[in-house]
Amino acid sequence: MRNILVDTGAIVALIRERDSAHERVVALFASLRGTDQLITTWPVVTECAFVLELHRTAFFDWLLESRVEVVDFDLQAVRSMLEWMKGYRDRQIDFADATLVWLAAARNTDLIVTTDYRDFRTYRLPNRRAFHLLLPEA
């Protein structure tokens, strides 16, 4: 089983049919193995609900019907995230992104579905590993 992180941009592209990445995300999700586990965090869910205001019902329907696992975290995890974020003082790091970096370390994965290529090519896991971006660029 592979744990695969899912970022806000990928979910938004999946739900919004007019999104430039929509077809690529749909194709990628269709190609995943039955044993693959999609994982994300509550801050990503919150971002999606905000960004997809006009498509909120479709988003929550997808969330409830999909096999995505939404992972919770405690204050110790937040401390770890904040410590990691200190290494990127020159960037405006999104908290939702920090939660995905934490989750990647917690689940020992570097696989991510994101449209945020610039940031996730820059971010490094605590063990200095780079992310493997599964969604091809246009």
PyMOL commands that set and color helices and strands:
alter all, ss='L'
color gray80, all
select helices_A, chain A and resi 8-15+22-31+42-51+53-65+75-86+95-106+117-122
alter helices_A, ss='H'
color red, helices_A
select strands_A, chain A and resi 3-6+37-41+69-71+111-113+132-133
alter strands_A, ss='S'
color yellow, strands_A
deselect
rebuild
show_as cartoon
